[in-house]
Amino acid sequence: MRIRPLRDHAQISKYRHEERGYNYRMDEMQGAILRVKLRHLDQWNAARREKATYYQKKLADQLLVLPLELPERRHVWH
């Protein structure tokens, strides 16, 4: 499998790399920042929903196909 070695710097066995790979593990600083940002996620999503509703109303008479929000789902319009 090609994907598995790429996740660990393309290491196919210990200390053996046949191509350049990457390591996308989150570091402590990213984790700390995202932990703070996560507290605001619901509020940010609600604000995006409000803006999307505004645009949907303003664009309703245009020849556009806008994304639909299903009743059982909550689109975040990101």
N, CA, C and O of each residue as an XYZ file, in Angstrom:
312
protein
N       0.835     -1.191      0.000
C       0.000      0.000      0.000
C       0.873      1.245      0.000
O       1.810      1.340      0.792
N       0.588      2.174     -0.852
C       1.396      3.380     -0.973
C       1.097      4.400      0.131
O       2.011      5.093      0.579
N      -0.117      4.505      0.566
C      -0.517      5.537      1.527
C       0.119      5.332      2.900
O       0.527      6.305      3.535
N       0.212      4.116      3.360
C       0.718      3.833      4.699
C       2.140      4.364      4.926
O       2.369      5.026      5.938
N       3.090      4.110      4.047
C       4.435      4.656      4.283
C       4.479      6.183      4.243
O       5.285      6.790      4.948
N       3.637      6.808      3.440
C       3.673      8.261      3.334
C       3.299      8.956      4.632
O       3.752     10.072      4.884
N       2.488      8.324      5.453
C       2.064      8.976      6.691
C       3.209      9.087      7.692
O       3.132      9.900      8.613
N       4.245      8.312      7.540
C       5.371      8.323      8.483
C       6.666      8.632      7.738
O       7.593      7.821      7.721
N       6.717      9.788      7.137
C       7.901     10.240      6.398
C       8.308      9.267      5.295
O       9.490      9.180      4.964
N       7.367      8.544      4.728
C       7.622      7.563      3.660
C       8.570      6.456      4.104
O       9.305      5.889      3.296
N       8.543      6.163      5.373
C       9.406      5.108      5.918
C       8.782      3.758      5.622
O       7.670      3.477      6.070
N       9.484      2.916      4.872
C       8.934      1.595      4.543
C       9.350      0.548      5.570
O       8.668     -0.460      5.753
N      10.471      0.793      6.236
C      10.887      0.003      7.385
C      11.780      0.923      8.214
O      12.120      2.022      7.777
N      12.149      0.484      9.385
C      12.885      1.355     10.293
C      14.122      1.948      9.609
O      14.994      1.227      9.123
N      14.168      3.294      9.590
C      15.283      4.051      9.016
C      15.462      3.829      7.519
O      16.550      4.064      6.992
N      14.439      3.391      6.836
C      14.540      3.167      5.388
C      13.440      3.966      4.684
O      12.251      3.700      4.855
N      13.863      4.939      3.900
C      12.937      5.826      3.200
C      13.244      5.771      1.710
O      14.373      6.031      1.294
N      12.252      5.435      0.916
C      12.454      5.368     -0.526
C      12.015      6.637     -1.240
O      12.348      6.828     -2.409
N      11.281      7.502     -0.567
C      10.872      8.775     -1.130
C      10.597      9.744      0.009
O      10.532      9.350      1.173
N      10.436     11.007     -0.336
C      10.165     12.012      0.679
C       8.722     11.863      1.146
O       7.804     11.796      0.329
N       8.528     11.813      2.431
C       7.195     11.714      3.008
C       6.974     12.864      3.966
O       7.798     13.774      4.056
N       5.875     12.825      4.674
C       5.511     13.925      5.563
C       4.979     13.374      6.882
O       4.550     12.224      6.972
N       5.020     14.215      7.881
C       4.465     13.886      9.179
C       3.538     15.032      9.554
O       3.996     16.140      9.832
N       2.239     14.767      9.563
C       1.266     15.818      9.820
C       0.672     15.735     11.222
O      -0.487     16.096     11.425
N       1.437     15.275     12.164
C       0.932     15.240     13.535
C       0.843     16.661     14.069
O       1.691     17.503     13.774
N      -0.190     16.915     14.856
C      -0.385     18.235     15.418
C       0.611     18.471     16.548
O       0.813     17.603     17.397
N       1.230     19.641     16.554
C       2.153     19.950     17.643
C       1.394     20.627     18.787
O       0.199     20.901     18.672
N       2.091     20.891     19.880
C       1.461     21.433     21.081
C       0.868     22.816     20.851
O      -0.215     23.119     21.352
N       1.569     23.654     20.098
C       1.086     25.015     19.857
C      -0.210     24.990     19.046
O      -1.157     25.708     19.367
N      -0.252     24.169     17.999
C      -1.476     24.056     17.207
C      -2.625     23.545     18.068
O      -3.749     24.036     17.968
N      -2.343     22.567     18.905
C      -3.363     22.012     19.783
C      -3.901     23.052     20.751
O      -5.109     23.120     20.981
N      -3.016     23.866     21.321
C      -3.436     24.910     22.265
C      -4.314     25.945     21.577
O      -5.335     26.364     22.122
N      -3.914     26.355     20.384
C      -4.697     27.351     19.645
C      -6.057     26.786     19.264
O      -7.078     27.452     19.434
N      -6.075     25.563     18.752
C      -7.345     24.959     18.343
C      -8.259     24.684     19.530
O      -9.482     24.725     19.396
N      -7.676     24.407     20.683
C      -8.496     24.185     21.879
C      -9.275     25.444     22.240
O     -10.441     25.366     22.627
N      -8.637     26.597     22.113
C      -9.312     27.868     22.376
C     -10.344     28.160     21.290
O     -11.468     28.568     21.584
N      -9.952     27.947     20.029
C     -10.858     28.234     18.921
C     -12.087     27.330     18.945
O     -13.172     27.759     18.554
N     -11.937     26.108     19.391
C     -13.041     25.153     19.408
C     -14.196     25.649     20.276
O     -15.354     25.334     19.999
N     -13.898     26.418     21.316
C     -14.946     26.960     22.188
C     -15.875     27.897     21.427
O     -17.031     28.068     21.815
N     -15.393     28.499     20.357
C     -16.159     29.478     19.591
C     -16.831     28.886     18.359
O     -17.551     29.592     17.653
N     -16.613     27.628     18.095
C     -17.068     27.021     16.849
C     -18.579     27.130     16.638
O     -19.018     27.497     15.548
N     -19.373     26.824     17.645
C     -20.831     26.894     17.501
C     -21.281     28.314     17.182
O     -22.159     28.517     16.344
N     -20.688     29.284     17.842
C     -21.019     30.690     17.607
C     -20.636     31.106     16.177
O     -21.411     31.783     15.501
N     -19.459     30.708     15.725
C     -19.021     31.044     14.366
C     -19.909     30.377     13.322
O     -20.256     30.991     12.313
N     -20.275     29.121     13.566
C     -21.158     28.421     12.634
C     -22.526     29.090     12.569
O     -23.101     29.209     11.488
N     -23.053     29.526     13.709
C     -24.351     30.212     13.742
C     -24.275     31.520     12.950
O     -25.208     31.852     12.218
N     -23.194     32.250     13.087
C     -23.032     33.503     12.341
C     -22.974     33.230     10.841
O     -23.542     33.989     10.056
N     -22.298     32.158     10.430
C     -22.251     31.813      9.008
C     -23.642     31.429      8.503
O     -24.012     31.761      7.377
N     -24.410     30.727      9.340
C     -25.767     30.359      8.948
C     -26.635     31.602      8.736
O     -27.417     31.668      7.787
N     -26.488     32.585      9.628
C     -27.241     33.839      9.493
C     -26.883     34.540      8.180
O     -27.766     34.996      7.454
N     -25.614     34.621      7.887
C     -25.170     35.269      6.645
C     -25.666     34.498      5.427
O     -26.057     35.103      4.429
N     -25.652     33.181      5.500
C     -26.131     32.359      4.385
C     -27.618     32.590      4.160
O     -28.062     32.649      3.014
N     -28.391     32.720      5.222
C     -29.825     32.988      5.102
C     -30.057     34.324      4.405
O     -30.930     34.435      3.545
N     -29.280     35.330      4.775
C     -29.372     36.645      4.141
C     -29.110     36.529      2.640
O     -29.883     37.037      1.828
N     -28.030     35.867      2.281
C     -27.689     35.717      0.862
C     -28.742     34.903      0.111
O     -29.067     35.216     -1.034
N     -29.271     33.872      0.743
C     -30.306     33.063      0.093
C     -31.535     33.915     -0.227
O     -32.120     33.786     -1.302
N     -31.926     34.784      0.707
C     -33.082     35.659      0.469
C     -32.793     36.645     -0.655
O     -33.635     36.859     -1.528
N     -31.631     37.235     -0.637
C     -31.272     38.239     -1.651
C     -31.084     37.630     -3.037
O     -31.310     38.303     -4.043
N     -30.682     36.394     -3.101
C     -30.416     35.747     -4.383
C     -31.544     34.832     -4.854
O     -31.401     34.140     -5.862
N     -32.648     34.824     -4.140
C     -33.739     33.888     -4.426
C     -34.300     34.048     -5.839
O     -34.713     33.062     -6.450
N     -34.320     35.279     -6.367
C     -34.910     35.490     -7.691
C     -33.880     35.420     -8.819
O     -34.191     35.753     -9.962
N     -32.684     34.999     -8.512
C     -31.631     34.872     -9.517
C     -31.616     33.457    -10.101
O     -32.171     32.523     -9.521
N     -30.979     33.325    -11.240
C     -30.861     32.011    -11.878
C     -29.628     31.282    -11.342
O     -28.702     30.954    -12.083
N     -29.649     31.048    -10.069
C     -28.547     30.361     -9.395
C     -29.079     29.118     -8.715
O     -30.225     29.077     -8.268
N     -28.243     28.118     -8.644
C     -28.583     26.925     -7.869
C     -27.725     26.971     -6.615
O     -26.519     26.727     -6.654
N     -28.366     27.285     -5.518
C     -27.661     27.406     -4.246
C     -27.706     26.076     -3.492
O     -28.624     25.281     -3.689
N     -26.734     25.841     -2.646
C     -26.768     24.601     -1.845
C     -28.008     24.571     -0.955
O     -28.478     25.605     -0.481
N     -28.514     23.386     -0.745
C     -29.683     23.219      0.113
C     -29.253     22.730      1.485
O     -28.279     21.990      1.627
N     -29.990     23.155      2.474
C     -29.764     22.653      3.830
C     -30.917     21.705      4.144
O     -32.068     22.131      4.243
N     -30.615     20.456      4.295
C     -31.641     19.463      4.577
C     -32.193     19.658      5.984
O     -31.469     20.103      6.875
N     -33.474     19.330      6.196
C     -34.088     19.556      7.517
C     -33.362     18.844      8.664
O     -33.279     19.377      9.771
N     -32.844     17.657      8.404
C     -32.179     16.904      9.482
C     -30.688     17.213      9.600
O     -29.982     16.578     10.383
N     -30.211     18.182      8.830
C     -28.785     18.530      8.834
C     -28.620     20.022      9.094
O     -29.539     20.811      8.873
N     -27.448     20.389      9.561
C     -27.146     21.805      9.775
C     -25.876     22.146      9.017
O     -24.775     21.778      9.426
N     -26.042     22.850      7.916
C     -24.932     23.259      7.078
C     -24.166     24.385      7.788
O     -24.788     25.250      8.406
N     -22.854     24.388      7.712
C     -22.084     25.456      8.345
C     -21.632     26.520      7.344
O     -21.054     27.535      7.733
N     -21.895     26.287      6.055
C     -21.612     27.277      5.029
C     -20.186     27.792      5.096
O     -19.944     28.991      4.959
N     -19.268     26.908      5.301
C     -17.851     27.291      5.426
C     -17.226     27.440      4.068
O     -16.042     27.757      3.964
